Amino acid sequence: MSQRAVTRAAAPLEKHLVDAIRHAFKRMGLVTWSGRIWVRGHRPPYLPVLGPGTPDILGVTRQGRLFGVEAKRDDASHDRPSQEAWRAYAAATRIAVVTVRSVSEAVAFVRAL
């Protein structure tokens, strides 16, 4: 088995990482939204509810700054063109956006805002 396959197998599913990050943000007293909703009986079970490229998590700091967090399950994951376009929009409107691969990265990002 290749190193990439081992890393991918060991990495949490993206939806679990998103849930863990949102839980950490909730403990910090932050309000967040997820770009996906769970729909029973549909394939895939998670359907996007925000526009293409929107980060997995949108939130607001205690100071009122909007931020986005894109969760990736491993180093092999890259942004899609729609995500790159959303980041360009975010930069133009001063929305802080980051790609993370762990809860600790996400928490450090928000604490630094």
N, C-alpha and C positions, 0 to 999 in steps of 0.2 A: 504494500500500500504506500502511495506517495506521501510525502510530508504534508502537501496541500490537502489531500484527502483526510489525513489524520487530524489536521487542524480544523477542517470543516466539520468532521464528525464530532469533535470535542466542543466546538463552539455552540452556544445556546441558539435556539431558533430566534430569528429576528423579533417575532411577536413577543417572546418571553423577555428579551432584552428591553423592548419598548415598555412592557408592563412593569418591569423592575425599575426602570428609570422614572416612569411616571409615579410609582409608589415612593421612590426616594424624594422626588420633587414635592409630593403631597406632604411627606413628613417635614419638609422644609417650609411648608405653608404656602407653596406656589400653586397657582391655578394653571392647569394644562389641558390641552385637547389633543386627541389622537385623530389622525387623518383617515382612520379605518374604523368600520363598525362590524361587529360580528352578526351574521345573518344565518339563522338556523335553516338547514336544508339546502343551502346554496353552495355551489362550487365555483370559485374558492369561497370558504366560509367568511373571509374578511373582504369587504368591498370598500373601495376608496370613496370618501365622501367630500373630499376637498379636491381642488384642481390638480392636474398632473404636475409632478415635481415638488409638490408641497412636502416639507419634512414630515417625518413620522410623528413628531411631537411639536406642537406649538404651545407657547406659554408666555406668561407675563411675570417679570421680576417684581419684587416688592416695591421697587422704584418706578414701576410702570413701563419698563422697556419690554417690547415684544422680542421673543427669541424663538428659534427653531432648532430642533435636534434631529438629525438623520442618523438612525441606528443601523450599523452594518454588523453582520455576524462574524466577519473575519477580514484579514488584510487583502484578500482576493477580490472583495466587493468594490465596485467603482460606481460613481454617480452616473445616472442615465442623462441623456441630453436634456430631458425635461427638468431634471433636478438642477443641472447647471444653469438653465435659463431662470429657474426660480431663484437661485442664489444671486444671479446678476440683478434681478428685481429687488431682492432683499438688500443687497449692497447699496443700491440706488436710494432705497427708502430707510436706510439705517436699521434694518432688522438684523440682529446678530444670529448667524447660523453656523452650526458646526456638525461635522460627522464624527461619531464616536463608536467605539467598539466595547465599551464597558460603562457600568453605572458610575464608577469613580471619575471617568473622563467627563461625563455629562455634568456631574455635580461640580467638579472643578471649573468647568466652563461657565456655569451659571453664577457661581460664587465670584468669579473674576469680572462679571459684567458690572 
